[in-house]
Amino acid sequence: MKVSPEDADQYYELSSRLLSYVNQKLNILPDTYAPKDIRAMNTEDRAKLRNALWENVHLIDSFVDENPFTLSAEELEIISNWKHFTRGRFFLVKYLKNYAVFMEEGGGIPYGVCALLQDFASIVGKRLPVVVETVLLPFKGRIIYDGILASYSIYFGSGIRGSIIDSYNQAKAKYGIVTSLPFSFESKQQSDEDLLRFYMKNQKNRDQYWNEIWDLIEKKPALQLLFHQEMGTVNARTYKKRLRDTGIDNGWFAILQGLIVASGTTEAETRKRAKEIVPFYKQKWVYIFNLGK
């Protein structure tokens, strides 16, 4: 979940040049520091310059216009893109193969973030979730943090941990995991169909998001078909077990709103019988399953 050593080195070289420029413009520290000095300075002093930058983000445009270190067009573009930063407190909720997942507090956007020289588990430990404060930046098509990360020693009980993970799962269902900046709600918002599938994924989700399920269906009545098909899949599992427990091990069955409304020895026969007794406007909601499969 780290960028390559070469990319990490490039990030620190570019950010040190930018922070050197910020210090010259704002005189945050008493002496004028060359980029090599800023890269070697302690975290506390570097954080002062970094905070000044994000509070005066217009200096990025000034830096790019002046190009005081004669950077290449590619390097200037990398720095210019840092205007699309995201700053704040996040829940670090998961370590995945290619990135760690940072979620905005309050169940906001989940970001896939790459580490720099050290992986995040080495910095904050393996026990998750944990609250961290940092700045997220776009960097060569990925999201990184700005090299300064504060973590908070807050212990979460099982209930709160579960709530955070539930918020993460819901956010992931809505937006996916965002892996580039700037982020656009319009481009990342998941479809209502995908969101409904997430809400109905398991019994826990159905219980937790029952009101949200019906809010979606009320907003978009066409989702009733997907709802009944998803519920048909759930109910079929229950009926298969109950039917087999009674000694029935073959046949086709039709379910509507949790009830078996027709059966037969073939799919065609079962569909025909269901069509004969189910009102026309509900026929498309019927779920057909084969007990033998």
N, C-alpha and C positions, 0 to 999 in steps of 0.2 A: 504493500500500500504506500510505497515511497516513490517519488520521482527518481530518475537516475542521478548518480552523483554529479554528472556533468550539468544536468538541468538545475540541481540544487545549487551548485556553484554559480551558475549564471544568474539565478534569482538573487543570491546574496550580493553579487557584484553590482547588479543593476539597482537593487534597493539601496545599497550603500551609497551609490552615486546620487540617487534621488534624495536620500536623507541628508547628505552633505549639502545639497542645494537648498533644501528646506532650512537647514541651520543657518546658512549664509543669509537667506532672505528674512528669517524671523529672529535670528540671534537667540535661539533657545538655550544653548550652552555657551559659556563665556568665551571659549576659544573656537577658532575655525578649524574644523576637523576635515581632513582629507578622507576620501572613501575608505582607504585601507585602515584608517584609525577607527572609523565608525564600525566597520565590520568586526574589529577586534574589541570594541568597547563592551562594558558590562550591560546586562539586560536592562537594568534600571535606567541608565542614560539613553540607551537606544530606544526604550519605550517612550521617553519624553519626546524624542524627535518623531517617532512613529505616530504618537497621539496628535502632535502638532500637524503632521501631514494630513491625517484624516479629518481634522477640524478645519483644514485649509486646502481642500482637495483641488481648488482651482490652480494650485501651484504645479499640478501635474501638467496642465496645458502650457503653463509658462516654461516649465522644464523642457517639454517637447519642442516648443517654438525656439527656445534659445539654444538647445542642444549643447550645453556647456562642456560636455566630455566627448563630443564628436562621436556619438553612438551611431550605429547603422540604422537604416530605416526599419529593419526587423526588430531591433532592440527598442527603438522608440515606440513602435506599435505595441510591444509587450507592456511597456510602462503606461502608455496611454490607456490601455484596456483596464488598468487598475482603478480607473474612475468608477468602474462597475463593482466596487467592493461591497461586502456585506459585513457589518460590524455588530457585535453584540454577544449575548450569552446564549449558549447552545447546550442541548443534551447530546453528549457523545453516546450513541445508543448501540452501535454495532461495529465490529471489525469484519470487513469482507475482504475478498482476495485482492481487489484492485483499489480499494479505498476504505476509509472509515466513514461512517454515516453520522453527520452532525445535523440535529434537528432544532429548529428555532424553538425557543421556549414557548409554551402555550400550544404545542401541537402544530407548529408552522411547517415551513418547507423543509424536507429532508435533503441534505446536500452530501454528495459523495466527494470526500476531501482526501487529497494525497498529502502525505507527510513529506518532510524535506530530508534532513540528514539522519534523524532518528524516527523510527515508527512510533505511532501514538501510544501503543502499549508500553513502550519503554519510558514514555514521558508521564503518562497518567495512570498506568497500571492496567490490568486485565479485567478488573471488576467493573462491569457496566450495569446501568448507565451512570455517567458522571457529568457534572456541570462544568463547563469550560467557558472561558471568555477569550475571544480572539477576533481576528479580522480575516475573512475569506476573500481570496483574490483569484481572478482568472489568470491562467498561465499556460500558454501553448495548448489550448483546447481542453484543459483540465481545471480543476479547482484545487488550490493549495491554501495553506494558512500563511500568515505573514512572518512566521518565525518566532512570534511571541505568543505564548499560550499560558493563561492562568487557569488552574483547576481548583475546585472547591471541595474540601473534604466533608461532603454531605452524605450521610448514610440514608439510603432509601430502603424502607421496609418492603416486604413482598407485595403489599397492596399498591403502593406508589409505583414500584418498579413495573408492575403489571399495567397500571394506568398509562405510564409513559410509553411502554411498548405498544399498547392498544392505540395510543395517539399516533405513534410512528406508523403502525400498519395502516391506519386510516389515511394519514397524509400520503403514504406511499401509493395507496390505491387511487388517490385523487390526482397526484402529480408525478408519480414515479419518483426515482431518486435523481435529483438534479445534479448533473456532472459538468456543467459549463455555466459561465456567467457572461452577460446578464441573463437573468431568468425572466421569462414571460409567462404570466398566468394563462394567457390565451393559448400559447403554444403547448403548454404542459398539462393543462387541465384534462384529466381523463374523462372519457365518455360516461354518460349516465349508465350505460349498459355495464361497463367495467366496474363502476362504483357499486351498482346493485349486486353484481356477482361477488364483490368483496363482502358486502353486508351479509350476504346469504351463504358465505363460504362454509360456516360451521354453526353449530347450535349456539355457541357463545356469542358469535357475531350477530346471529339472528335475534337473540334476546337483547343484546346491548343496543342494536341499531334498529329495532323494530319500528320506532317512530320515523326514523330517517328513511326506512324502506317505503313506508306509506307516503311520506312526503314526496319521494321521488316518483312514485306511481301516480300521485295526484297531479304532479307537475307534468308528467309525461305518461298518459294512460296507455300508450303502446307498450310500455314496459310490463303490463300485466301478463303478456304472453311469456316473457322471460321469467317473471316471478313464478308463474304456475309450472313452467318446465323445471325450474330449479327446485321448487317444492316437490314436484313429482319425483325427481331423482332421490330426494331425501325420503319421501314416503315409501318409495319402492323398496329401499333397503329394509325398512321396518317390516313391510308386508312380506318380503321374501323370507325373512326369518320366521315370521308367524305362520306363514303357509307351510313351510317345510316342517315346522314343529308339529303341524297337524297331519303330516304324512303326504302332503301334496308336493310333488317335486317337478311338475311340468305344467305347461300351459301359458297362455297370454292373458294379461290383465290390463284394464284401463282404469286410471285414477283421475278423479276430478275433485279438487279442493279437499284432499285427504281421504277420500272415500273410493273404494272399488265400485265402479258403476257398470262394468261389463267384463266378460271373460270369454275365452274360446280356445280352441286347439291350435288356431293359426292367427297370425297378426291381422290378416285381412278380415277374418271372421269377427275378431274382437273389435276392430275399427267399425265394421258394419253395424254391430249391435250397439256400440256406444253412440254412433251417429243416429240410430233410431230412437234413442231415449234422451239424449242430452239436448237441451235447447240449442238452436242454431248459433246464437251469439256466444255460447260457451264451448262449442265443439273444438275450437283451436286451442283451448286450454287443457284438453285431455292429454294425459301422459300415458303412453303405452310401454309396458315392459314384459319381457319374457322370463318366466321363473327359472327356466333351465339354463340361463346365462348368468 
